[in-house]
């Protein structure tokens, strides 16, 4: 299988991390968003939405959207809960990641790390901070009673949220304010097969 992506992007890194944890053979093709690699005719043929990551299977089938790819790759493994309610809670966190976490933490990180905090986006950057902190607070509270987001078992919800959370400081979010998140990050980093971003 081939993955098209940029490992410095959290949405792509979460795929790289899962592939490593599950020891799945693949080929990684680097895509540079800033150089508009996602807007070429060849890439748009794979994903008309022009976004990474994209998974190209051996039989030619294509899958996009990072959390959908996580679900496909982890199907049948212990990273997906078998109990229907626990599985639903796992997906609840994955929707939370895309709607209440990533739009604030990842965008703030992009503006700061990738664009160098340009003057025309400083106000936007500051406006992202309260909602990013809200997301981190919700996670920190959830991690009071359990080691992972849906109990004491690592799932793809943790992988999905770990991707941008562990580098949230690059978007101006001080993780020292969230000790449960820090401990959770350390637990994930101790897994055999763990691979860092970049």
Secondary structure, DSSP 8 states (H G I E B T S, - for coil): -EEEE-TTSHHHHHHHHHHHHTT---EEEE--TTTTGGGSHHHHHH-TT--S-EEE-TTS-EEESHHHHHHHHTTTSTTS-SSHHHHHHHHHHHHHIIIIIHHHHHHHHIIIIIT---GGGHHHHHHHHHHHHHHHHHHHHHTTT-SBTTBSS--HHHHHHHHHHTTGGGGT--GGG-HHHHHHHHHHHTSTT-----
